[in-house]
Amino acid sequence: MEKELGHIKDLATYDDLDSDEKLENIINFIDDCFSAKKILILDIETTGFLKQGGKIVEIGIAELNLTNGERRIIFDKVCHEDGITKEGVEKAWIISNSDLTVEEIRNSKNLNEIRQEVQNIIDSYPLGITAFNNSFDFGFMEDRGFNMGKKLPCPMLLSTNICKIPSGRGYKWPKVQEAYDFFFKKNDYTEKHRGADDALHEARIVHKLFEMGVFKLD
């Protein structure tokens, strides 16, 4: 978004254009942003479930251009929250199942220090935001006071009746790895359980669902 805002500033101050031409260029640029259909994919890592007192320890956000499938990481930071304990972090599933370390979390910024930066990013994408498991990620973020803006459909739920992974009660909700392997055969992807990398690969799933006509903005 910094890049886009900088470009708007350049258009507004270009000396060889009169005011009407500058305005026209700015309008065209903004129109291009909307026509590109750019949305956000959020992925957070925590020390546990929300109702069990889990704490957010990482936030990753990827931008997805639904028009052409281009993806890029736009936010990637480890963090900690007030009330977090060393014991709670050491026993967390995320520490045992990813390369995230206790030291990284201990030396990270408090969530409140990065809050405005995260909120500004969310506010900058009017077409909306999603997460592979909306209920989990949005649940934490809204509990912490974030305004998630336009919340888009949940890719996990949309993938359930497509992946058709059997369980004792119909089809189970697919994990990221399961959905990715279903949609993209013979890939070499292994889920890292790290915010930004997960969000980047989840964005590819979202784009596939969009191409299939399953994921919709409205």
C-alpha positions as CSV (number, residue, x, y, z in Angstrom):
1,M,0.0,0.0,0.0
2,E,3.0,2.3,0.7
3,K,4.0,1.8,-3.0
4,E,0.4,2.6,-4.2
5,L,0.2,5.8,-2.0
6,G,3.6,6.9,-3.3
7,H,2.5,6.4,-6.8
8,I,-0.6,8.5,-6.2
9,K,1.6,11.2,-4.7
10,D,3.8,11.2,-7.8
11,L,0.8,11.5,-10.1
12,A,-0.5,14.5,-8.1
13,T,2.8,16.4,-8.2
14,Y,4.0,15.6,-11.8
15,D,5.0,19.1,-13.1
16,D,4.3,18.5,-16.8
17,L,0.5,17.9,-16.2
18,D,-2.2,20.4,-15.4
19,S,-4.6,19.8,-12.5
20,D,-7.3,18.1,-14.6
21,E,-4.8,15.7,-16.0
22,K,-3.4,14.9,-12.6
23,L,-6.9,14.2,-11.3
24,E,-7.7,12.0,-14.2
25,N,-4.5,10.0,-13.7
26,I,-5.3,9.5,-10.0
27,I,-8.8,8.4,-10.7
28,N,-7.6,6.0,-13.4
29,F,-5.1,4.5,-10.9
30,I,-7.7,4.0,-8.2
31,D,-10.0,2.4,-10.8
32,D,-7.2,0.0,-11.8
33,C,-6.8,-1.0,-8.1
34,F,-10.4,-1.9,-7.9
35,S,-10.5,-3.6,-11.2
36,A,-7.6,-5.8,-10.1
37,K,-9.8,-7.2,-7.4
38,K,-7.2,-7.3,-4.7
39,I,-8.1,-8.9,-1.4
40,L,-6.3,-9.9,1.8
41,I,-5.7,-13.4,3.3
42,L,-4.9,-13.4,7.0
43,D,-3.2,-16.1,9.0
44,I,-2.3,-15.9,12.7
45,E,-0.4,-18.3,15.0
46,T,-1.4,-18.6,18.6
47,T,-0.5,-20.4,21.8
48,G,-3.9,-22.1,21.9
49,F,-7.6,-21.6,21.3
50,L,-9.4,-18.4,22.1
51,K,-11.7,-19.9,24.8
52,Q,-8.6,-21.5,26.4
53,G,-6.8,-18.2,26.8
54,G,-4.6,-18.5,23.8
55,K,-2.4,-15.6,22.8
56,I,-1.5,-14.3,19.4
57,V,2.2,-14.8,18.6
58,E,2.4,-14.1,14.9
59,I,0.4,-12.3,12.2
60,G,0.9,-12.8,8.5
61,I,-1.1,-11.1,5.7
62,A,-0.9,-11.8,2.0
63,E,-2.4,-9.8,-0.9
64,L,-4.2,-11.7,-3.6
65,N,-5.0,-10.3,-7.0
66,L,-8.1,-12.3,-8.0
67,T,-7.8,-11.1,-11.6
68,N,-4.5,-12.8,-12.3
69,G,-3.7,-14.9,-9.2
70,E,-0.7,-12.8,-8.3
71,R,0.2,-13.1,-4.6
72,R,2.6,-11.3,-2.3
73,I,3.3,-11.1,1.4
74,I,2.5,-7.6,2.8
75,F,2.8,-8.2,6.6
76,D,4.9,-10.8,8.5
77,K,5.6,-10.2,12.2
78,V,6.0,-12.2,15.4
79,C,4.4,-10.6,18.4
80,H,3.3,-11.3,22.0
81,E,0.4,-10.1,24.2
82,D,0.1,-9.0,27.7
83,G,-0.3,-11.9,30.1
84,I,1.6,-14.3,28.0
85,T,3.9,-16.7,30.0
86,K,7.1,-18.5,29.1
87,E,5.5,-21.8,30.3
88,G,2.5,-21.2,28.1
89,V,4.6,-20.5,25.1
90,E,6.9,-23.5,25.7
91,K,3.9,-25.9,25.9
92,A,2.2,-24.4,22.8
93,W,1.4,-26.6,19.8
94,I,2.9,-24.0,17.5
95,I,6.4,-24.3,19.1
96,S,6.5,-28.1,18.7
97,N,5.1,-28.0,15.1
98,S,6.9,-25.1,13.4
99,D,10.2,-23.3,13.4
100,L,8.9,-20.5,15.5
101,T,10.9,-20.2,18.7
102,V,10.3,-19.1,22.3
103,E,13.1,-16.6,21.9
104,E,11.5,-15.0,18.8
105,I,8.3,-14.5,20.7
106,R,10.1,-13.3,23.8
107,N,12.0,-10.7,21.8
108,S,9.0,-9.6,19.7
109,K,6.9,-6.5,19.8
110,N,3.7,-6.3,21.8
111,L,0.6,-6.7,19.7
112,N,-0.4,-3.2,20.7
113,E,2.8,-1.8,19.1
114,I,1.8,-3.2,15.7
115,R,-1.9,-2.9,16.0
116,Q,-2.3,0.3,14.0
117,E,-0.1,-1.0,11.2
118,V,-2.2,-4.1,10.9
119,Q,-5.5,-2.1,11.1
120,N,-4.3,0.3,8.4
121,I,-3.6,-2.6,6.0
122,I,-7.1,-4.1,6.6
123,D,-8.7,-0.7,6.1
124,S,-6.8,-0.3,2.8
125,Y,-8.5,-3.2,1.1
126,P,-12.2,-2.4,0.7
127,L,-12.9,-5.5,-1.3
128,G,-12.3,-7.5,1.8
129,I,-10.3,-10.1,3.8
130,T,-10.5,-13.8,4.5
131,A,-8.6,-16.5,6.4
132,F,-8.5,-20.2,5.7
133,N,-10.5,-20.7,8.9
134,N,-12.4,-17.5,9.3
135,S,-13.9,-18.4,12.7
136,F,-10.5,-19.0,14.3
137,D,-8.5,-16.1,12.9
138,F,-11.3,-13.5,12.9
139,G,-12.4,-14.6,16.3
140,F,-9.0,-13.8,17.8
141,M,-8.6,-10.5,15.9
142,E,-12.1,-9.2,16.7
143,D,-11.7,-10.2,20.4
144,R,-8.5,-8.1,20.4
145,G,-10.5,-5.1,19.1
146,F,-9.6,-5.2,15.3
147,N,-12.2,-4.1,12.8
148,M,-12.0,-6.7,10.1
149,G,-13.9,-4.7,7.5
150,K,-15.6,-6.7,4.8
151,K,-15.3,-10.3,5.8
152,L,-15.2,-12.6,2.8
153,P,-16.3,-16.3,2.6
154,C,-14.3,-19.0,4.5
155,P,-12.1,-21.0,2.1
156,M,-12.0,-24.0,4.5
157,L,-15.8,-24.3,4.5
158,L,-16.0,-23.7,0.7
159,S,-13.5,-26.5,0.2
160,T,-15.3,-29.1,2.4
161,N,-17.7,-30.4,-0.2
162,I,-15.1,-30.2,-2.9
163,C,-12.3,-32.1,-1.2
164,K,-14.8,-34.6,0.2
165,I,-12.6,-36.0,3.0
166,P,-14.7,-38.6,4.8
167,S,-15.3,-38.5,8.5
168,G,-17.7,-40.0,10.9
169,R,-20.2,-37.2,10.3
170,G,-20.0,-36.6,6.6
171,Y,-17.1,-34.6,5.1
172,K,-14.5,-33.1,7.4
173,W,-13.2,-29.6,7.2
174,P,-9.9,-29.9,5.2
175,K,-6.7,-28.7,6.7
176,V,-4.6,-26.3,4.6
177,Q,-2.3,-29.1,3.6
178,E,-5.2,-31.3,2.6
179,A,-6.9,-28.6,0.5
180,Y,-3.6,-27.6,-1.1
181,D,-2.8,-31.2,-2.1
182,F,-6.3,-31.7,-3.5
183,F,-6.2,-28.6,-5.7
184,F,-2.6,-28.7,-6.7
185,K,-1.5,-32.2,-7.5
186,K,2.2,-33.3,-7.4
187,N,3.3,-30.2,-5.5
188,D,6.2,-30.0,-3.1
189,Y,4.5,-27.8,-0.5
190,T,4.7,-28.6,3.2
191,E,2.7,-26.3,5.5
192,K,5.1,-24.4,7.7
193,H,2.5,-23.2,10.3
194,R,4.0,-19.7,10.0
195,G,1.7,-16.8,9.4
196,A,2.9,-15.2,6.2
197,D,3.9,-18.4,4.4
198,D,0.7,-20.0,5.3
199,A,-1.3,-17.0,4.1
200,L,0.6,-16.9,0.8
201,H,-0.3,-20.5,0.1
202,E,-3.8,-20.2,1.3
203,A,-4.2,-17.3,-1.2
204,R,-3.5,-19.8,-3.9
205,I,-6.4,-22.0,-2.6
206,V,-8.6,-18.9,-2.6
207,H,-7.8,-18.1,-6.2
208,K,-8.5,-21.6,-7.3
209,L,-11.9,-21.4,-5.6
210,F,-12.5,-18.1,-7.3
211,E,-11.6,-19.6,-10.7
212,M,-14.1,-22.3,-10.0
213,G,-16.8,-19.8,-9.2
214,V,-17.1,-21.0,-5.6
215,F,-15.4,-18.1,-3.9
216,K,-17.3,-14.8,-4.5
217,L,-16.9,-11.2,-3.4
218,D,-20.6,-10.6,-3.0
